[in-house]
């Protein structure tokens, strides 16, 4: 590298007269601050307000990510739910329905699910039972079809309940 610079100096710079060399030096001293301003100071000066405006949003995102990371870590440490097969799920649903005084017909369905049906159920009691079932046994409604009965507040229910991997 030193040899390349030395060759350039002897080939080009040394061939210039003293006034030409002085003019080039003065031009460099004038252009150097202009280049520094145009390439360094001015872009930073223009970007600073934009960056300051986006900083609170980025900090909020970082706080949210930290919160979600903590939540993910706590969920990772929780015990995994036991996956019930159709027959065990049928037994659990029947016991729960009997305890809630709901006359349901429970039939094993596909993997990890059961189908239930009933002709006349109080809608409020159905909702309370579903909430209790999900909270205590982690059994949820996968699909349901409810139709209003002729009696007020009563519904005809056909639903599929499930637990396990798709929770």
TORKOL-4160 file (C-alpha; in steps of 0.2 Angstrom, whole numbers, padded with zeros to 4 digits, m for minus):
167
<pt num="1" X="0000" Y="0000" Z="0000"/>
<pt num="2" X="0014" Y="0012" Z="0004"/>
<pt num="3" X="0022" Y="0008" Z="m0012"/>
<pt num="4" X="0006" Y="0012" Z="m0022"/>
<pt num="5" X="0005" Y="0029" Z="m0013"/>
<pt num="6" X="0023" Y="0032" Z="m0016"/>
<pt num="7" X="0021" Y="0028" Z="m0035"/>
<pt num="8" X="0006" Y="0039" Z="m0036"/>
<pt num="9" X="0015" Y="0053" Z="m0028"/>
<pt num="10" X="0030" Y="0052" Z="m0040"/>
<pt num="11" X="0019" Y="0049" Z="m0055"/>
<pt num="12" X="0006" Y="0063" Z="m0052"/>
<pt num="13" X="0009" Y="0074" Z="m0038"/>
<pt num="14" X="0027" Y="0078" Z="m0040"/>
<pt num="15" X="0024" Y="0082" Z="m0058"/>
<pt num="16" X="0013" Y="0097" Z="m0052"/>
<pt num="17" X="0020" Y="0114" Z="m0049"/>
<pt num="18" X="0020" Y="0122" Z="m0032"/>
<pt num="19" X="0005" Y="0133" Z="m0036"/>
<pt num="20" X="m0005" Y="0118" Z="m0043"/>
<pt num="21" X="m0001" Y="0108" Z="m0027"/>
<pt num="22" X="m0006" Y="0123" Z="m0016"/>
<pt num="23" X="m0022" Y="0126" Z="m0026"/>
<pt num="24" X="m0027" Y="0107" Z="m0024"/>
<pt num="25" X="m0023" Y="0108" Z="m0005"/>
<pt num="26" X="m0034" Y="0123" Z="m0003"/>
<pt num="27" X="m0048" Y="0115" Z="m0013"/>
<pt num="28" X="m0047" Y="0099" Z="m0002"/>
<pt num="29" X="m0048" Y="0110" Z="0014"/>
<pt num="30" X="m0064" Y="0118" Z="0007"/>
<pt num="31" X="m0072" Y="0102" Z="0001"/>
<pt num="32" X="m0068" Y="0092" Z="0016"/>
<pt num="33" X="m0080" Y="0101" Z="0028"/>
<pt num="34" X="m0093" Y="0101" Z="0014"/>
<pt num="35" X="m0092" Y="0083" Z="0012"/>
<pt num="36" X="m0092" Y="0080" Z="0030"/>
<pt num="37" X="m0108" Y="0090" Z="0032"/>
<pt num="38" X="m0116" Y="0082" Z="0017"/>
<pt num="39" X="m0112" Y="0064" Z="0021"/>
<pt num="40" X="m0112" Y="0064" Z="0040"/>
<pt num="41" X="m0120" Y="0079" Z="0049"/>
<pt num="42" X="m0135" Y="0082" Z="0037"/>
<pt num="43" X="m0142" Y="0064" Z="0036"/>
<pt num="44" X="m0141" Y="0062" Z="0055"/>
<pt num="45" X="m0149" Y="0079" Z="0058"/>
<pt num="46" X="m0164" Y="0074" Z="0047"/>
<pt num="47" X="m0166" Y="0057" Z="0054"/>
<pt num="48" X="m0165" Y="0061" Z="0072"/>
<pt num="49" X="m0183" Y="0068" Z="0074"/>
<pt num="50" X="m0190" Y="0053" Z="0065"/>
<pt num="51" X="m0180" Y="0041" Z="0076"/>
<pt num="52" X="m0186" Y="0051" Z="0092"/>
<pt num="53" X="m0204" Y="0050" Z="0086"/>
<pt num="54" X="m0203" Y="0031" Z="0084"/>
<pt num="55" X="m0193" Y="0027" Z="0100"/>
<pt num="56" X="m0208" Y="0027" Z="0112"/>
<pt num="57" X="m0217" Y="0015" Z="0100"/>
<pt num="58" X="m0202" Y="0004" Z="0099"/>
<pt num="59" X="m0200" Y="0004" Z="0118"/>
<pt num="60" X="m0219" Y="m0001" Z="0120"/>
<pt num="61" X="m0216" Y="m0015" Z="0108"/>
<pt num="62" X="m0201" Y="m0021" Z="0118"/>
<pt num="63" X="m0210" Y="m0021" Z="0134"/>
<pt num="64" X="m0224" Y="m0030" Z="0126"/>
<pt num="65" X="m0212" Y="m0043" Z="0120"/>
<pt num="66" X="m0204" Y="m0045" Z="0137"/>
<pt num="67" X="m0221" Y="m0047" Z="0144"/>
<pt num="68" X="m0226" Y="m0061" Z="0131"/>
<pt num="69" X="m0209" Y="m0069" Z="0134"/>
<pt num="70" X="m0213" Y="m0070" Z="0153"/>
<pt num="71" X="m0230" Y="m0077" Z="0149"/>
<pt num="72" X="m0223" Y="m0090" Z="0137"/>
<pt num="73" X="m0211" Y="m0095" Z="0150"/>
<pt num="74" X="m0224" Y="m0098" Z="0163"/>
<pt num="75" X="m0235" Y="m0107" Z="0151"/>
<pt num="76" X="m0220" Y="m0118" Z="0147"/>
<pt num="77" X="m0218" Y="m0123" Z="0165"/>
<pt num="78" X="m0236" Y="m0128" Z="0167"/>
<pt num="79" X="m0241" Y="m0146" Z="0167"/>
<pt num="80" X="m0247" Y="m0152" Z="0151"/>
<pt num="81" X="m0266" Y="m0157" Z="0150"/>
<pt num="82" X="m0270" Y="m0176" Z="0149"/>
<pt num="83" X="m0278" Y="m0180" Z="0133"/>
<pt num="84" X="m0293" Y="m0191" Z="0135"/>
<pt num="85" X="m0299" Y="m0204" Z="0122"/>
<pt num="86" X="m0317" Y="m0204" Z="0117"/>
<pt num="87" X="m0323" Y="m0216" Z="0130"/>
<pt num="88" X="m0314" Y="m0207" Z="0145"/>
<pt num="89" X="m0321" Y="m0191" Z="0138"/>
<pt num="90" X="m0338" Y="m0198" Z="0137"/>
<pt num="91" X="m0337" Y="m0204" Z="0155"/>
<pt num="92" X="m0331" Y="m0187" Z="0161"/>
<pt num="93" X="m0345" Y="m0178" Z="0152"/>
<pt num="94" X="m0359" Y="m0190" Z="0158"/>
<pt num="95" X="m0353" Y="m0188" Z="0176"/>
<pt num="96" X="m0353" Y="m0169" Z="0174"/>
<pt num="97" X="m0370" Y="m0168" Z="0166"/>
<pt num="98" X="m0377" Y="m0179" Z="0179"/>
<pt num="99" X="m0370" Y="m0168" Z="0193"/>
<pt num="100" X="m0378" Y="m0152" Z="0184"/>
<pt num="101" X="m0394" Y="m0161" Z="0181"/>
<pt num="102" X="m0393" Y="m0160" Z="0162"/>
<pt num="103" X="m0402" Y="m0174" Z="0153"/>
<pt num="104" X="m0389" Y="m0177" Z="0139"/>
<pt num="105" X="m0386" Y="m0191" Z="0126"/>
<pt num="106" X="m0367" Y="m0193" Z="0125"/>
<pt num="107" X="m0360" Y="m0203" Z="0111"/>
<pt num="108" X="m0341" Y="m0206" Z="0108"/>
<pt num="109" X="m0336" Y="m0197" Z="0092"/>
<pt num="110" X="m0319" Y="m0195" Z="0083"/>
<pt num="111" X="m0302" Y="m0195" Z="0092"/>
<pt num="112" X="m0303" Y="m0185" Z="0108"/>
<pt num="113" X="m0321" Y="m0180" Z="0106"/>
<pt num="114" X="m0339" Y="m0184" Z="0110"/>
<pt num="115" X="m0356" Y="m0179" Z="0102"/>
<pt num="116" X="m0370" Y="m0173" Z="0114"/>
<pt num="117" X="m0388" Y="m0170" Z="0111"/>
<pt num="118" X="m0403" Y="m0165" Z="0121"/>
<pt num="119" X="m0421" Y="m0159" Z="0116"/>
<pt num="120" X="m0425" Y="m0146" Z="0129"/>
<pt num="121" X="m0412" Y="m0138" Z="0140"/>
<pt num="122" X="m0412" Y="m0122" Z="0149"/>
<pt num="123" X="m0400" Y="m0111" Z="0139"/>
<pt num="124" X="m0393" Y="m0102" Z="0155"/>
<pt num="125" X="m0390" Y="m0119" Z="0163"/>
<pt num="126" X="m0381" Y="m0125" Z="0147"/>
<pt num="127" X="m0369" Y="m0110" Z="0147"/>
<pt num="128" X="m0365" Y="m0112" Z="0165"/>
<pt num="129" X="m0361" Y="m0131" Z="0163"/>
<pt num="130" X="m0350" Y="m0127" Z="0148"/>
<pt num="131" X="m0341" Y="m0114" Z="0157"/>
<pt num="132" X="m0338" Y="m0126" Z="0172"/>
<pt num="133" X="m0333" Y="m0140" Z="0161"/>
<pt num="134" X="m0320" Y="m0130" Z="0152"/>
<pt num="135" X="m0313" Y="m0122" Z="0168"/>
<pt num="136" X="m0312" Y="m0138" Z="0178"/>
<pt num="137" X="m0309" Y="m0152" Z="0165"/>
<pt num="138" X="m0302" Y="m0142" Z="0150"/>
<pt num="139" X="m0316" Y="m0149" Z="0139"/>
<pt num="140" X="m0323" Y="m0137" Z="0127"/>
<pt num="141" X="m0335" Y="m0135" Z="0113"/>
<pt num="142" X="m0328" Y="m0139" Z="0096"/>
<pt num="143" X="m0344" Y="m0136" Z="0087"/>
<pt num="144" X="m0362" Y="m0133" Z="0092"/>
<pt num="145" X="m0379" Y="m0131" Z="0084"/>
<pt num="146" X="m0392" Y="m0124" Z="0096"/>
<pt num="147" X="m0410" Y="m0121" Z="0091"/>
<pt num="148" X="m0424" Y="m0112" Z="0100"/>
<pt num="149" X="m0437" Y="m0122" Z="0108"/>
<pt num="150" X="m0456" Y="m0117" Z="0109"/>
<pt num="151" X="m0454" Y="m0114" Z="0127"/>
<pt num="152" X="m0445" Y="m0098" Z="0132"/>
<pt num="153" X="m0427" Y="m0100" Z="0137"/>
<pt num="154" X="m0426" Y="m0118" Z="0132"/>
<pt num="155" X="m0415" Y="m0124" Z="0117"/>
<pt num="156" X="m0412" Y="m0140" Z="0107"/>
<pt num="157" X="m0393" Y="m0144" Z="0108"/>
<pt num="158" X="m0382" Y="m0154" Z="0096"/>
<pt num="159" X="m0363" Y="m0152" Z="0100"/>
<pt num="160" X="m0346" Y="m0159" Z="0099"/>
<pt num="161" X="m0335" Y="m0158" Z="0114"/>
<pt num="162" X="m0316" Y="m0161" Z="0114"/>
<pt num="163" X="m0300" Y="m0159" Z="0124"/>
<pt num="164" X="m0282" Y="m0163" Z="0121"/>
<pt num="165" X="m0270" Y="m0157" Z="0108"/>
<pt num="166" X="m0281" Y="m0145" Z="0099"/>
<pt num="167" X="m0285" Y="m0134" Z="0115"/>
